[in-house]
């Protein structure tokens, strides 16, 4: 008498496709992180704030410059109408960075991160999925806002014949660069949030990086202050948002943006090391 052992393979394949175990891939993790992002109330508020600040501050500053137009050859030659209409980006970066911080710290605060890491045992795809979803949605929202701010600001500046077309050298690059700058600012916040795992600590560190370092650099002797400031995160990154950046105080646009990206990459790298080795 012989006995046979049933083959478990047919039972597994007999399950409906929706119930079969699915292999964890970066694409599936990205979709999951996109779902988390679009269902998080803080994301809507932060993105709305970034849009409002980009457009409203740009228009208000354009109105101010119309009331106080540049006088003299030197002032007129250094006047940058594009950067005037995009001045709201300097405040919108706070909203974008805070969104990055909250995207990860909210999961640590609620304990949802344990579920995420249990579903993705390798852990790092979770961080890369958050980074991809965050960068994509920030660019998608901030790019139309930057074009709107440019158009609205130039319509205001036209009252004093200060407006320039988008085709002006550096104009389109500054508008697109503003959206890219906000996306990297959001990634900077994501890296800080994943590294510190505290909303308060992450936001404080973000403000310190974007504004505090510039204040401290201002206390250095004149030449040192100028040389060091151009390599600080905000100063380096914002060079891409100017049509005509000042070469004495700013790096070339894309080089400065590259330096800003390097800051975000370093923070995300440190966050990846901690996520890989640390506990949830």
C-alpha positions as CSV (number, residue, x, y, z in Angstrom):
1,X,0.0,0.0,0.0
2,X,1.4,3.3,-1.0
3,X,0.5,6.8,0.0
4,X,0.7,10.0,-2.0
5,X,1.3,13.5,-0.8
6,X,-0.9,16.1,-2.4
7,X,0.8,18.7,-4.5
8,X,0.2,22.1,-2.9
9,X,0.8,23.9,-6.2
10,X,-2.6,23.4,-7.7
11,X,-4.3,24.7,-4.6
12,X,-2.3,27.9,-4.8
13,X,-3.0,28.4,-8.4
14,X,-6.6,27.7,-7.9
15,X,-7.0,30.9,-5.9
16,X,-8.5,33.9,-7.7
17,X,-5.9,36.3,-9.1
18,X,-6.9,39.0,-6.6
19,X,-6.2,36.7,-3.6
20,X,-2.8,35.3,-4.8
21,X,0.3,36.7,-3.0
22,X,1.8,39.5,-5.0
23,X,5.5,40.2,-5.3
24,X,6.6,43.5,-3.7
25,X,7.9,45.8,-6.4
26,X,8.9,49.5,-6.3
27,X,6.0,50.3,-8.6
28,X,3.5,48.8,-6.2
29,X,5.1,50.5,-3.3
30,X,4.9,53.8,-5.2
31,X,1.2,53.3,-5.8
32,X,0.7,52.6,-2.1
33,X,2.6,55.8,-1.1
34,X,0.6,57.8,-3.6
35,X,-2.6,56.6,-2.0
36,X,-1.3,57.6,1.4
37,X,-0.3,61.0,0.1
38,X,-3.6,61.9,-1.6
39,X,-5.6,60.8,1.5
40,X,-3.6,62.7,4.0
41,X,-5.4,66.0,5.0
42,X,-2.1,67.7,5.8
43,X,-1.0,67.2,2.2
44,X,-3.9,69.1,0.8
45,X,-3.4,72.0,3.2
46,X,0.4,72.1,2.5
47,X,0.0,72.0,-1.3
48,X,-2.8,74.6,-1.2
49,X,-0.6,76.8,0.9
50,X,2.3,76.4,-1.5
51,X,0.1,77.4,-4.4
52,X,-1.4,80.4,-2.6
53,X,1.9,81.7,-1.4
54,X,3.6,81.3,-4.8
55,X,0.9,83.3,-6.6
56,X,-0.3,85.8,-3.9
57,X,3.1,86.9,-2.7
58,X,4.4,87.2,-6.3
59,X,1.5,89.5,-7.2
60,X,1.8,91.5,-4.0
61,X,5.5,92.1,-4.5
62,X,4.9,93.0,-8.1
63,X,2.4,95.6,-6.9
64,X,5.0,97.0,-4.5
65,X,7.6,97.2,-7.2
66,X,5.1,99.1,-9.5
67,X,4.6,101.6,-6.7
68,X,8.4,101.8,-6.2
69,X,9.9,101.3,-9.7
70,X,13.7,101.2,-10.1
71,X,15.4,104.6,-10.8
72,X,18.7,105.1,-12.4
73,X,20.7,103.0,-14.9
74,X,22.2,100.8,-12.3
75,X,18.9,99.9,-10.6
76,X,17.2,99.3,-13.9
77,X,20.0,97.0,-15.2
78,X,19.9,94.9,-12.0
79,X,16.1,94.7,-11.9
80,X,14.8,91.2,-12.6
81,X,11.1,91.2,-13.4
82,X,11.0,87.4,-13.5
83,X,12.3,86.9,-10.0
84,X,9.9,89.6,-8.7
85,X,6.8,87.7,-10.0
86,X,8.3,84.4,-8.6
87,X,9.2,85.8,-5.2
88,X,6.5,83.8,-3.5
89,X,8.6,80.7,-4.0
90,X,10.7,81.8,-1.0
91,X,7.8,81.3,1.3
92,X,6.2,78.4,-0.5
93,X,9.3,76.4,0.2
94,X,8.2,76.3,3.8
95,X,4.9,74.7,2.9
96,X,6.6,72.2,0.6
97,X,9.2,71.3,3.1
98,X,6.7,70.8,5.9
99,X,4.7,68.5,3.6
100,X,7.8,66.3,3.2
101,X,8.3,66.2,7.0
102,X,4.7,65.4,7.8
103,X,4.5,62.7,5.1
104,X,6.8,60.4,7.1
105,X,6.5,61.6,10.7
106,X,2.7,61.2,10.7
107,X,3.3,57.4,10.1
108,X,5.7,57.2,12.9
109,X,3.3,59.1,15.2
110,X,0.4,56.8,14.4
111,X,2.3,53.6,14.2
112,X,1.3,53.0,10.6
113,X,5.0,52.8,9.7
114,X,5.2,49.3,11.3
115,X,2.5,48.1,8.9
116,X,4.3,49.6,5.9
117,X,7.6,48.1,6.9
118,X,6.0,44.7,7.6
119,X,4.5,44.7,4.1
120,X,7.9,45.8,2.6
121,X,10.6,44.0,4.6
122,X,13.4,45.5,2.7
123,X,12.3,48.9,4.0
124,X,14.1,51.2,1.6
125,X,11.5,50.9,-1.2
126,X,9.1,52.6,1.3
127,X,11.4,55.7,1.5
128,X,12.0,55.8,-2.3
129,X,8.2,55.4,-2.9
130,X,7.5,58.4,-0.6
131,X,10.2,60.4,-2.4
132,X,8.9,59.6,-5.8
133,X,5.3,60.3,-5.0
134,X,6.2,63.5,-3.1
135,X,8.4,64.9,-5.9
136,X,5.9,64.1,-8.6
137,X,2.9,65.7,-6.9
138,X,4.9,68.8,-5.8
139,X,6.0,69.4,-9.4
140,X,2.5,68.8,-10.8
141,X,1.0,71.3,-8.4
142,X,3.8,74.0,-8.3
143,X,4.5,74.2,-12.0
144,X,1.1,75.6,-12.9
145,X,1.3,77.9,-9.9
146,X,4.7,79.2,-11.0
147,X,3.4,79.9,-14.5
148,X,0.3,81.6,-13.0
149,X,2.5,83.7,-10.7
150,X,4.7,84.8,-13.6
151,X,1.7,85.7,-15.8
152,X,0.0,87.6,-13.0
153,X,3.1,89.4,-11.9
154,X,4.1,90.5,-15.4
155,X,0.6,91.8,-16.0
156,X,1.0,94.0,-12.9
157,X,4.5,95.1,-13.8
158,X,3.3,96.0,-17.3
159,X,1.6,99.1,-15.8
160,X,5.1,100.6,-15.5
161,X,6.5,99.0,-18.6
162,X,8.6,96.7,-16.5
163,X,7.2,93.4,-17.8
164,X,9.1,90.9,-19.8
165,X,8.0,87.9,-21.9
166,X,8.5,84.3,-21.0
167,X,10.8,84.0,-24.0
168,X,13.3,86.4,-22.3
169,X,16.7,84.6,-21.7
170,X,16.3,82.7,-18.4
171,X,12.6,83.3,-18.1
172,X,11.3,79.8,-18.8
173,X,14.2,78.3,-16.9
174,X,13.3,80.4,-13.9
175,X,9.6,79.4,-13.9
176,X,10.4,75.7,-14.4
177,X,13.2,75.9,-11.9
178,X,10.9,77.3,-9.3
179,X,8.7,74.2,-9.5
180,X,11.8,71.9,-9.3
181,X,13.1,73.9,-6.4
182,X,9.9,73.4,-4.4
183,X,10.1,69.6,-5.2
184,X,13.6,69.4,-3.8
185,X,12.6,71.4,-0.8
186,X,9.9,68.9,-0.2
187,X,12.5,66.1,-0.5
188,X,14.7,68.0,2.0
189,X,11.8,67.9,4.5
190,X,11.2,64.2,3.8
191,X,14.8,63.4,4.5
192,X,14.8,65.4,7.8
193,X,11.5,63.8,8.8
194,X,12.7,60.3,8.2
195,X,16.0,61.0,9.9
196,X,14.6,62.7,13.0
197,X,11.2,60.9,13.1
198,X,9.7,63.9,14.9
199,X,7.4,66.5,13.2
200,X,8.6,69.3,15.5
201,X,12.2,68.4,15.2
202,X,12.0,68.0,11.4
203,X,10.3,71.3,10.9
204,X,12.7,73.1,13.2
205,X,15.7,71.5,11.3
206,X,14.1,72.5,8.0
207,X,13.8,76.1,9.0
208,X,17.3,76.1,10.3
209,X,18.7,74.7,7.0
210,X,16.7,77.1,4.8
211,X,16.9,80.3,6.9
212,X,19.0,79.8,10.0
213,X,22.3,79.1,8.2
214,X,21.9,82.2,6.1
215,X,21.4,84.3,9.3
216,X,24.5,82.8,10.8
217,X,26.5,83.4,7.7
218,X,25.6,87.0,7.8
219,X,27.7,87.4,11.0
220,X,30.9,86.4,9.2
221,X,33.3,88.9,7.7
222,X,32.1,90.4,4.4
223,X,34.1,88.2,1.9
224,X,33.6,85.0,4.0
225,X,29.9,85.7,4.3
226,X,29.4,86.1,0.6
227,X,31.6,83.1,-0.4
228,X,29.9,80.7,2.1
229,X,26.3,81.9,1.6
230,X,26.3,81.0,-2.1
231,X,26.8,77.3,-1.1
232,X,24.1,77.2,1.6
233,X,20.9,75.2,0.7
234,X,18.4,78.0,0.0
235,X,20.8,80.4,-1.7
236,X,22.3,77.8,-3.9
237,X,18.9,76.3,-4.9
238,X,17.2,79.7,-5.5
239,X,19.7,80.7,-8.1
240,X,17.6,78.6,-10.6
241,X,14.6,80.8,-9.9
242,X,16.2,84.0,-11.1
243,X,16.4,84.9,-14.8
244,X,19.6,86.9,-14.1
245,X,21.2,85.7,-10.8
246,X,23.9,88.0,-9.4
247,X,27.2,86.2,-10.1
248,X,28.8,87.9,-7.0
249,X,26.3,86.3,-4.6
250,X,24.9,83.3,-6.4
251,X,26.2,80.2,-8.1
252,X,25.3,79.7,-11.8
253,X,21.6,78.5,-11.9
254,X,21.9,74.8,-12.6
255,X,25.1,74.4,-10.6
256,X,23.4,76.0,-7.6
257,X,20.4,73.8,-8.1
258,X,22.7,70.8,-8.2
259,X,24.2,71.8,-4.9
260,X,20.7,72.0,-3.5
261,X,19.9,68.5,-4.8
262,X,23.1,67.3,-3.2
263,X,21.9,68.5,0.2
264,X,18.6,66.6,-0.2
265,X,20.4,63.5,-1.5
266,X,22.7,63.4,1.6
267,X,19.8,63.7,4.0
268,X,17.8,61.0,2.2
269,X,20.9,58.8,2.3
270,X,21.3,59.3,6.0
271,X,17.6,58.6,6.5
272,X,17.9,55.4,4.4
273,X,20.8,54.2,6.6
274,X,18.7,54.8,9.8
275,X,15.6,53.2,8.3
276,X,17.6,50.2,7.2
277,X,19.3,49.7,10.5
278,X,17.0,51.2,13.1
279,X,13.7,50.1,14.6
280,X,10.3,51.3,13.4
